[in-house]
Amino acid sequence: MTTASPTTLDDWVSRTADEVIAEAERRGTKVVCASGLSPSGPIHLGNLREVMTPHLIADEVKRRGIECEHIISWDDFDRFRRVPLGIPGVDESWTEHIGKPLTDVPAPPGSAHDSWAAHFRAQCEQGLADLGIIYRGISQTQQYTSGAYTGQILQAMGLRKQIDDVLDRYRTLEREAEAQQAATASAGSQGAEKKRGQKQQAAPTDDELAAAAAAAEGSGAAEEDDGATGAGYFPYKPYCTVCGTDFTTVTAYDDDTTELNYTCRCGHSETVLLKDFRRGKLVWKVDWPMRWAYEKVVFEPSGVDHQSPGSSFVVGLDLAPLFGWQRPIGPMYAFVGFGGMAKMSSSRGGVPTPSEALTLMEPQLLRWQYARRRLNQSFSISFDGELGRLYDEWDALTRRVEAGTAQPAETAAHSRAAATAEQVLPTTAHPVGFRTLASIVDITTGDDDQLLRIVAALDPQNPPPDVAQLRPRLEKVEHWVTTQMTAEERTLVRSVPDGELWSSLEEPQRAAVDLLLDGNGADLPPLADAWSLDGLTHQVYGVPKVLRGFSADQIIKGDKELGAAQREFFKLLYRLLVSSDTGPRLPTLLLAVGADQVRTLLGR
C-alpha cells in the first residue's frame, strides 16, 4: 500500500485518509469505512453527515488506487422506540408497535414497501444514489435472523462477566461525573444567591434547548439498556415470540447447553437454545464493537451522543478487544442544523431528507456543505433566501478553480463535491445565478421561450442554445419558486401603465425616467442599445449619477445623497413596473419585461 499520493490536496479529508491508510496497514487489513443508520423515520440532513464523512474518506482512498470499502449498516433490527411526528397517516395508534423490530413494523399508509424500515431505507437510498455515494448496505435484521452473528452472540454471553466489569467501571465514572456536576451546580446556585444585584442567568435559547434535548435523546441504539437485570448481567435481548416486542428480561443462561430463559411483559415465558434462536440481538454497547470486529472496520465517525463519558464509542475501546479487534479511528462530528435548529431529529418530523434537499440543491452543492467543513464544525442548511447566496458562493468558487486562483483546500473541497472516484456528477451546462434565474422563472411563469429570451440577453455573446442547457439547475429553481417563495415575494408585472401614478410624478422624477429611456447622448445610450444585463445595470445606476452632475461611469463612494437618490429612483421604477416598492433586481426585471413593454409602462 501507498500512504500518500503526489496529487493529494491539503484538506481534512486527505489528512484523515493518510491516518486511516496507515492504520489499515498497521492492522494488516484493507480499508473499511463504516456508517450506521437507523431507519426509524426520515433520514435527514443531520444523519447525512454519518454517511458523507466515511464516504469522503473512502473516496479519497479509492482515488489513490488503494482497496477500500464503504459499508452502511442499516440498524433495522433496532426496536421501534416511539411514534415519529409528521409522518402522513401515522398517529398514536402506532404505539402498539413500540418494542418491535423496525422490520416488523408496518410501513406508513400508502407505502410500496412491506415494513417501516424498508420504507425509510428506500427513501434514503435514492438520495444517496443521487449524491454519487457508493457503498455496501448491510441489513442487521438479515445478519441476526440468518445466524451470521450466532458465534459472536455466544461469545458475548460467555464473556458476560468481563463485559459487565468493563461497563461497571464506566457506570461508576458516570455516577461520579453526575455527582460532581450536581455539586458544582449547587455551589454555583448558592454563590449566586449571595450576590445581590447580580443579573439572573439568561434563560436558555430555543437552539440550546433543542441541542440539549437532542444530545439527551441520542440515537435509538444509544438509548438501549446495557444488559443489566435483577437476575444478573446478560448482553443479549430477545424479541418475544408471542407479542414480538423486546419488553423481555433474561432470567437465566446455561453456557454449556446455550439454554436461555426469558420472560416478557405480555406474560409469556420461554426457554430457547440460543445457538438456534434468531429473534434477538446484542445490546447496543456490545453490538457495535462486535460489528467492528466482524466487518474489520478501520474508520467510523459518530456524533457527540455516542462519545460522551460512558457512551457506546467510549466503552467500545475496552469491549472491541474481547472480539479480537481494536476500536476504529472514530472522530466525533458536530451536528448539522436546519433553519436555526442545533440538531435535527427525525423523530420530530418536518426536517429535510437528502432527496428533499436535492429538489432544491444540485448534488455538488449539497456535497460541498459536508466536504468543505472540518468535522468539529457545526453548520446549518437553509432553503430560504440564503440558498441563493450559497449558489453564488459555489459559482464563484467554480470560477476560481477554473482560473487556477482557488486555495488548495478550496480546490480539494470543490473536487470532492463535483466528482467521486467512480463518476463526475451531472452539471448544468449553462449555469445562471440562482437568484437571477429565480427572478426570471417567477416572472415568466413557465414560458420557456420567454425564459430563454431573457437568459440569452444576460450574456448576448454566449447565449444558451436551448432550455436543456439550463438544467438541472433550472429544475431546482422552479421547485424553489413554487415551494419556497411566498405570495408577497412573487412578481406581477403590470399589463397597462399606471396612469394615476404617472400623472402624480414631479418633474425631476419624469426627467429621470426620460434619461433612462433616451440616454444623454454621452455615457448613457438609449435603453434599447443597453439591452444586456451589464448594459442595463450600468443604465439604472447611471441615471442618478448623471442627474447629480457625475459621469455614469464614475465610481463614487460614501455619497449618502447619491445612495438615497438611487434608492428613490429604483423605488419609482418598481412602482411603475410592478406596483410595489421592491422586486427582483432591476436589470433582470427590465430584461424580463422586454424593451417595448418597459417603454409602455414607463409612459411612452
Backbone hydrogen bonds, N-H to C=O, Kabsch-Sander energy under -0.5 kcal/mol:
donor,donor_aa,acceptor,acceptor_aa,energy
8,T,5,S,-1.9
11,D,9,L,-1.2
15,R,11,D,-2.2
16,T,12,W,-2.3
17,A,13,V,-2.6
18,D,14,S,-2.1
19,E,15,R,-1.6
20,V,16,T,-2.5
21,I,17,A,-2.8
22,A,18,D,-2.2
23,E,19,E,-2.2
24,A,20,V,-2.4
25,E,21,I,-2.1
26,R,22,A,-2.1
27,R,23,E,-2.0
28,G,24,A,-1.0
29,T,24,A,-2.3
31,V,67,E,-1.2
32,V,30,K,-0.5
33,C,69,E,-2.8
34,A,299,F,-2.9
35,S,71,I,-2.0
37,L,73,S,-2.4
40,S,38,S,-2.2
44,H,42,P,-0.8
45,L,352,P,-1.8
48,L,44,H,-1.6
49,R,46,G,-1.1
50,E,47,N,-1.6
51,V,47,N,-0.6
51,V,48,L,-0.8
52,M,48,L,-3.5
53,T,49,R,-1.8
55,H,51,V,-2.2
56,L,52,M,-2.7
57,I,53,T,-1.8
58,A,54,P,-3.1
59,D,55,H,-2.8
60,E,56,L,-1.9
61,V,57,I,-2.2
62,K,58,A,-2.4
63,R,59,D,-2.2
64,R,60,E,-1.1
64,R,61,V,-0.6
65,G,62,K,-2.2
66,I,61,V,-1.7
69,E,31,V,-2.0
71,I,33,C,-2.7
71,I,69,E,-0.6
72,I,136,R,-2.2
73,S,35,S,-2.8
74,W,72,I,-0.7
74,W,138,I,-3.1
75,D,37,L,-3.1
75,D,73,S,-0.8
76,D,74,W,-2.5
78,D,75,D,-1.1
80,F,100,K,-2.3
81,R,79,R,-0.8
85,L,347,S,-1.8
87,I,84,P,-0.5
90,V,87,I,-2.3
91,D,89,G,-0.5
94,W,91,D,-2.1
95,T,92,E,-1.9
96,E,93,S,-1.3
97,H,94,W,-1.9
98,I,95,T,-1.6
99,G,80,F,-2.5
100,K,97,H,-2.1
102,L,78,D,-2.0
103,T,76,D,-1.3
104,D,101,P,-2.3
105,V,101,P,-0.5
105,V,102,L,-0.7
111,S,108,P,-2.0
116,W,102,L,-0.6
116,W,105,V,-3.3
117,A,102,L,-1.5
119,H,115,S,-2.1
120,F,116,W,-1.9
121,R,117,A,-2.3
122,A,118,A,-2.3
123,Q,119,H,-1.8
124,C,120,F,-1.7
125,E,121,R,-2.8
126,Q,122,A,-1.7
127,G,123,Q,-0.9
128,L,124,C,-2.2
129,A,125,E,-2.3
130,D,126,Q,-2.1
131,L,127,G,-1.3
132,G,129,A,-1.6
133,I,128,L,-2.4
134,I,132,G,-0.6
136,R,70,H,-2.2
137,G,135,Y,-0.6
138,I,72,I,-2.7
140,Q,74,W,-2.2
140,Q,138,I,-0.6
143,Q,139,S,-2.1
144,Y,140,Q,-2.5
145,T,141,T,-2.8
146,S,142,Q,-1.6
147,G,144,Y,-0.9
148,A,143,Q,-1.4
149,Y,143,Q,-0.9
150,T,147,G,-1.5
153,I,149,Y,-2.7
154,L,150,T,-2.5
155,Q,151,G,-2.0
156,A,152,Q,-2.5
157,M,153,I,-2.5
158,G,154,L,-2.1
159,L,155,Q,-1.5
160,R,157,M,-1.2
163,I,159,L,-2.6
164,D,160,R,-2.6
165,D,161,K,-2.2
166,V,162,Q,-2.1
167,L,163,I,-2.7
168,D,164,D,-2.5
169,R,165,D,-1.6
170,Y,166,V,-1.4
171,R,167,L,-2.4
172,T,168,D,-2.4
173,L,169,R,-1.9
174,E,170,Y,-2.7
175,R,171,R,-2.4
176,E,172,T,-2.5
177,A,173,L,-2.6
178,E,174,E,-2.6
179,A,175,R,-2.4
180,Q,176,E,-2.5
181,Q,177,A,-2.5
182,A,178,E,-2.4
183,A,179,A,-2.5
184,T,180,Q,-2.6
185,A,181,Q,-2.6
186,S,182,A,-2.4
187,A,183,A,-2.6
188,G,184,T,-2.5
189,S,185,A,-2.0
190,Q,186,S,-2.5
191,G,187,A,-2.5
192,A,188,G,-1.9
193,E,189,S,-1.8
194,K,190,Q,-1.2
195,K,191,G,-0.7
195,K,192,A,-0.8
196,R,194,K,-0.9
198,Q,195,K,-0.8
209,L,205,T,-2.5
210,A,206,D,-2.5
211,A,207,D,-2.4
212,A,208,E,-2.5
213,A,209,L,-2.6
214,A,210,A,-2.5
215,A,211,A,-2.6
216,A,212,A,-2.2
217,E,213,A,-2.3
218,G,214,A,-2.8
223,E,219,S,-1.0
223,E,220,G,-0.7
224,E,221,A,-1.3
229,T,232,G,-2.1
232,G,229,T,-1.3
234,F,227,G,-2.3
234,F,232,G,-0.5
237,K,281,K,-2.9
239,Y,279,R,-4.0
240,C,245,T,-3.4
244,G,240,C,-1.1
246,D,99,G,-1.2
248,T,246,D,-2.2
249,T,263,T,-2.5
251,T,261,N,-2.6
252,A,261,N,-1.2
254,D,259,E,-2.4
255,D,253,Y,-0.6
258,T,254,D,-2.3
260,L,272,V,-3.1
261,N,252,A,-2.5
262,Y,270,E,-2.4
263,T,249,T,-2.2
264,C,268,H,-2.2
265,R,247,F,-2.2
267,G,264,C,-2.1
270,E,262,Y,-2.3
272,V,260,L,-2.6
274,L,258,T,-3.3
274,L,272,V,-0.8
276,D,273,L,-1.9
277,F,273,L,-1.8
280,G,278,R,-0.6
281,K,237,K,-2.1
283,V,235,P,-1.6
286,V,283,V,-1.8
287,D,283,V,-3.1
288,W,284,W,-2.5
290,M,286,V,-1.8
291,R,287,D,-2.2
292,W,288,W,-2.0
293,A,289,P,-1.7
294,Y,290,M,-2.4
295,E,291,R,-2.7
296,K,292,W,-0.9
297,V,292,W,-1.9
298,V,32,V,-2.5
299,F,32,V,-1.9
300,E,329,I,-2.6
302,S,331,P,-1.7
306,H,303,G,-1.6
307,Q,304,V,-1.1
308,S,304,V,-0.6
311,S,308,S,-2.4
313,F,306,H,-2.0
314,V,306,H,-0.7
315,V,311,S,-2.5
316,G,312,S,-1.5
317,L,313,F,-0.6
317,L,314,V,-1.2
318,D,315,V,-1.2
319,L,315,V,-1.6
320,A,316,G,-2.4
322,L,319,L,-1.1
323,F,319,L,-0.6
323,F,320,A,-1.8
324,G,321,P,-1.6
325,W,320,A,-1.5
329,I,298,V,-2.4
333,Y,302,S,-1.9
334,A,375,L,-3.1
337,G,379,F,-3.1
339,G,381,I,-0.7
341,M,338,F,-1.5
344,M,336,V,-0.9
348,R,345,S,-2.1
349,G,346,S,-0.5
357,A,353,T,-2.6
358,L,354,P,-2.2
359,T,356,E,-1.2
360,L,357,A,-1.7
361,M,357,A,-2.1
365,L,362,E,-0.7
366,L,362,E,-1.8
367,R,363,P,-2.7
368,W,364,Q,-2.2
369,Q,365,L,-1.1
369,Q,366,L,-0.5
370,Y,366,L,-0.8
370,Y,367,R,-0.9
371,A,367,R,-2.2
372,R,368,W,-2.1
377,Q,374,R,-1.9
378,S,376,N,-0.6
379,F,335,F,-1.1
381,I,337,G,-2.1
387,L,384,D,-1.9
388,G,385,G,-0.7
389,R,385,G,-1.0
390,L,386,E,-2.1
391,Y,387,L,-2.3
392,D,388,G,-2.2
393,E,389,R,-2.2
394,W,390,L,-2.2
395,D,391,Y,-2.7
396,A,392,D,-2.4
397,L,393,E,-2.4
398,T,394,W,-2.6
399,R,395,D,-2.0
400,R,396,A,-2.0
401,V,397,L,-2.8
402,E,398,T,-2.5
403,A,399,R,-1.8
404,G,400,R,-0.9
404,G,401,V,-0.7
405,T,400,R,-2.5
406,A,400,R,-1.0
411,T,407,Q,-2.8
412,A,408,P,-2.4
413,A,409,A,-2.3
414,H,410,E,-2.4
415,S,411,T,-2.5
416,R,412,A,-2.3
417,A,413,A,-1.6
418,A,414,H,-2.3
419,A,415,S,-1.5
420,T,423,Q,-3.5
425,L,418,A,-2.0
425,L,423,Q,-0.5
429,A,427,T,-0.6
429,A,471,R,-0.7
430,H,469,Q,-2.7
437,L,433,G,-3.1
438,A,434,F,-2.6
439,S,435,R,-2.0
440,I,436,T,-2.0
441,V,437,L,-2.9
442,D,438,A,-2.5
443,I,439,S,-1.9
444,T,440,I,-3.0
445,T,441,V,-1.8
447,D,444,T,-1.2
448,D,446,G,-1.1
451,L,447,D,-2.5
452,L,448,D,-2.8
453,R,449,D,-2.0
454,I,450,Q,-2.3
455,V,451,L,-2.6
456,A,452,L,-2.3
457,A,453,R,-1.4
458,L,454,I,-0.9
458,L,455,V,-0.8
459,D,455,V,-0.8
459,D,456,A,-0.5
462,N,459,D,-2.2
469,Q,466,D,-1.3
470,L,467,V,-2.2
471,R,468,A,-1.3
474,L,470,L,-2.3
476,K,472,P,-1.6
477,V,473,R,-2.6
478,E,474,L,-2.8
479,H,475,E,-2.0
480,W,476,K,-2.2
481,V,477,V,-2.9
482,T,478,E,-2.0
483,T,479,H,-2.5
484,Q,480,W,-2.9
485,M,480,W,-1.2
489,E,486,T,-0.8
490,R,486,T,-0.9
490,R,487,A,-0.6
493,V,491,T,-0.6
494,R,577,L,-2.7
499,G,497,P,-1.4
502,W,498,D,-2.7
503,S,499,G,-2.3
504,S,500,E,-0.9
504,S,501,L,-0.7
505,L,501,L,-0.5
505,L,502,W,-1.2
509,Q,506,E,-0.5
510,R,506,E,-2.0
511,A,507,E,-2.5
512,A,508,P,-1.7
513,V,509,Q,-1.9
514,D,510,R,-2.5
515,L,511,A,-2.4
516,L,512,A,-1.9
517,L,513,V,-2.2
518,D,514,D,-3.1
519,G,515,L,-1.9
520,N,524,L,-2.2
521,G,524,L,-1.0
527,L,517,L,-2.3
529,D,526,P,-1.4
530,A,526,P,-0.5
530,A,527,L,-1.6
531,W,528,A,-0.9
532,S,530,A,-2.4
533,L,457,A,-1.0
536,L,532,S,-3.0
537,T,533,L,-1.9
538,H,534,D,-2.5
539,Q,535,G,-2.0
540,V,536,L,-2.7
541,Y,537,T,-1.9
542,G,538,H,-1.5
543,V,539,Q,-1.8
545,K,541,Y,-0.7
546,V,542,G,-2.6
547,L,543,V,-2.3
548,R,544,P,-0.8
548,R,545,K,-0.8
549,G,546,V,-1.9
550,F,545,K,-2.7
554,Q,551,S,-1.1
556,I,554,Q,-0.6
560,K,558,G,-1.2
563,G,559,D,-2.2
564,A,560,K,-2.3
565,A,561,E,-2.3
566,Q,562,L,-2.5
567,R,563,G,-2.1
568,E,564,A,-2.1
569,F,565,A,-2.1
570,F,566,Q,-2.7
571,K,567,R,-2.3
572,L,568,E,-2.0
573,L,569,F,-2.2
574,Y,570,F,-2.5
575,R,571,K,-2.2
576,L,572,L,-2.1
577,L,573,L,-2.3
578,V,574,Y,-3.3
579,S,574,Y,-0.6
579,S,575,R,-0.8
580,S,574,Y,-0.8
589,L,585,R,-2.6
590,L,586,L,-3.0
591,L,587,P,-2.1
592,A,588,T,-2.2
593,V,589,L,-2.5
594,G,590,L,-2.3
598,V,594,G,-2.4
599,R,595,A,-2.1
600,T,596,D,-1.8
601,L,597,Q,-2.8
602,L,598,V,-1.9
603,G,600,T,-1.4
604,R,599,R,-3.3
